[in-house]
Amino acid sequence: MTPPLSPRILLLDIDGTLVNYGTQLPASAAAAVRQARANGHRVYLCTGRARAEIYPELWELGVDGMIGGNGSYVEHDGQVVHHQVLDAEVVDRALAWLDAQRLGYFVECNSGLFASDDFPVKAASIYGEPDAASITRIVSMIPVLVYRRPAPRDDVNKISFVLEPEVDLEQLARDFAGEAAISTWTATGRRQEFGEFGQLGVHKGVAVRRLAEHLGVSTAEMIGFGDALPDLELLQTCGTAVAMGSAPPELVAVADLVTDHVDDDGLANAFARLGLIQAR
């Protein structure tokens, strides 16, 4: 693969790509991002997380902006380029269904993440038995969760909930057809532990094109990095696609480069192989 000879725009998924599923940022990844920016490349986070979940250590990398909510939010240099939210009536319907099913959930807003009181206990099951250690792990994984306070109805990017065996996702998709996109995601990188009420027609690829238009560049100048199915449209849209070592076959099939696992310096190794930074 011919390394880029001019500055590129790098779009980094966070969980499983920039940080591992324990939310740890490898030193090699942090150094690679800083060196790439020093070399003239622009770096944007491209994540399912809401803006409220972008913690200081990520902003301190010096990134140029972000795509959040799996494409519902676009920010460049502190400026909001686009923000699309779930319809308030759909939010009410989704929360009523979740409460009736007694599922643990959290509502993802740029202003904060608002969780059901039982979310830590319900979500702890993704690590095995919902014991004190697993509950603590959930709380520390998403430290910005707010409990016992109603979520805003006009600032909702999406709603995530703990998948239980009795949840029929196909029926749920039929019940919310034309109102919300039903999907799943992983917090461990091992299986799909969470369901999601998302926005119709919203994904990372749409947001990448919106960012490219705002910047006045072609998506051919962009390099996308991802590790999971929500990154598929990101990789398909960018001129160069990089799949992490843990990526599923669907991502590998569209990738120009498959790098190592995030914990094996995968991001830094990809940057070096693409000529974005000097090899160590």
N, C-alpha and C positions, 0 to 999 in steps of 0.2 A: 504494500500500500504506500502510495506516495504521500509523504508528510506535508501538511499545509505549509505554504511558504509565506502566507499573509495572515493577519489576525483573523481569528474565528470567534464565533459565539458558541459558548459551551452551555448546554442545558443538562443539569445534574439532578436526577432523582435523588432523594435523601436516603430513606430507609432501605438498606441492602445495597446501596450504591456509594453514597458519600459516608454514611455511618452504618454500623452493623445493626442487627436486630436487637442488640442490647443498648442501642442508642450511643455507642461509643464511636468517637471520631478518630480513626487511625492517624497517627502523626504524619505518616507518609501522604495521606490524602490532603490533610491541611496544608502541608508544605507544597504539594503539587498545585493546589488551587492558587496559593499565593504566588508561586513562581510563574504560573500561566498568566496571571493577571499582570505581573511585572513584565512579561514578554509581550504584552499588548492585547491579549485575548480577553474578551468579556465573559463573565461567568454568571449564570442565572440558576437559581434553584428551581426545580420543576417537580412538584410534589403533590401528594394527596393531602398533605397537612394544610390546616388553616394558618393564616398569618400569625395567630396567637401561639402556634406551636413552633415557630422559628426562634429558637433560643439564642441567647447572646453569642455563644461560641460559634454559631453558624454565621451570624451577621459580622462577627469579628474577622471572618475570613476575607472580608472586603468585597463580597459579591455585589453585582451591579443591579440586582433585582430578583424577582421571583414570579413563578407561576404557582398558584396554590389551589387547593380544593379540586385537584385533578383537572384543572383548566378553567374553573369558574372565576379565578382572580388573576390579574396580570399587573405587575408593578415594575416600573423602571426608574432607577435612581430616585426612589422615594415618592414617585408620582404614580397614582393609580391610573393605569391605562384602561382597565376594564374590570367590572365586578358585577357578576350575575348571581342572583340568589334564587332559592326555591320559593315558589308561591306560598304565601302565608297559610292559605287554606289547605294546601298539600302538607305543609308542616303539621298543622293541627290534626289532619287525618292520620298521618304517620305516627305521631305521638300517641294518639288514642289507640291505634292498633298495637303499638309496642307496650303500652300500659296494660291493655287487655290480655296480651300474651305473657305478661310478666317477664319481659326480656330486659336485661340490662342494656343501657344505651347512652350515647352522648351526642349532643347537638353541636355541630362544628360551625362556629361563627368566627369571623375575623376579630370580633370584639372579645372572644373567649370561647371556652369549651364547657358546655353545661351538661352535667351527667345526672342520671337517675341515682338515687341514694344507694341502690344495691349494685351499681355498676362494678365496683372493685371486687365484690364477692362473686358476682356472676362471671366476670372476665377472668378471674384467677384460675378458672377451670382450664384455660388454654395451656397452663403450665402443669396440669395434673390435678391433684387434690387442691381444693380451694382453702389451703391452710394459711396461717398468718404470714408465712414467708412469701407465698404467691400473691396474696393481697397487697403486701408491701411492694412487691415487684411491679404490680399494675399501677399503683399510686405513683411510684417513682418514675415509671415509664412515661406517664402523661401528667407531669406535676402541675399543669395549669388548669386541671379540671376544677370546675366550680359545682358544688352540690347544694341542694335545697333552695335553688333559686330558679325561677322560670327563665327559659331561654328567650331571647328576642325572637320575634316572628318575622322580622324584615331584614335579617342579616345572616340567614342560614345558607351555607354553601352545600352542606349535605348532613346526613344523620347516619351514624354507625351504631350497630347493635351486635350483641354477642349471639353467634349462631348456636342454636340448640337443635338436637336431632329432629324434633317435631316440626321445625320450620320448613314449610313448603315454599321454596323460593319461586318456583314456576307459577304457583297459584298467586303468590304475592305480586309477581310481575303482571299477571292478568288483572288483579284487583286495582293496580295503580297504572295500568296502561294509559298512555297519553298524558300522564301526570308526573311520573318519576321513573328514573332508570334504576332497576334493582341489580346490584352486583355484589361481589364479595372481595375481601382483602385479607392479608396475613400480617400478623404482628411478630411472628416467629420465623418466617421464611420456610416453614415446614408444611403447612396446610392452610386452607382458608378458614380462619376462626371467626371472622366478622362479616355480617351482612351490611348493606349500605343502601340508603335512599339517596340517589344522586339526581342530577339534572339531565333532562333529555337533551341529546345533541351536544353535550359538554364532555370533552376529553382533552388530554394534553396536546394532541395534534392541532386541534382548533385554536388553542391558546398560543401555541408556537407560531402559527401563521399570523395571529393577531399581533404578537410581539414583533415578528419580522416586518410586518407592514408599518408598525409604529416606528421602528428603527430605520426603515427605508432600506432594508437588505433582503436578499433572497434566502429562502430556507436552505438553499444549497450551501450557504456559508455557515450553517449551523451543524453542530455535532451533538447528538443526543446520547445520554448514558442512562441505562436502566437495568433492572433486574427482575421485574415481575410483570404480570399481564397488564396492569394499568399503564405500563410504559410502552405498550405495543404501538399505539398511534404516535407517540413521541418519536420512536425510532423510525417509523415509516415516513414521518414528515421531514425529518432532518436529512441534510445532504449526506452525512456520515452517521452511521448507527453503531453504537458500542453496547454489547450485552455483557453483563458481569458473569463471572464464572458459575454462579448459582442460578442463572436464568433458565426458564423453561424452554422447551423446544420451539414454541411459537416465536420467542424473541431471538433465539439463535438463528432461526430460519431467515430473519430479515436483517441480521447484523452484518456489518462489514468487518467487524472485529469482535472476537470473544476474548475477554481478558480474564484475569484471575478473580478469585473470590475477594470480597471487600476486605476480609481480615488477612488476606495474603498480598496486600498492597495492590489490589486490582485496579483501583482508580489511578494511582501514580504510574503503574506499569502501562496502562492504556495511554495516558498523557505522553509518556516517553515514546511509545511505539508510533504515536501519531505525529511526533515532532513538536508537540506543544511545549514540552520542557526538555531539558537535557537528562539523559539517562543517568541514574545514580551509579 
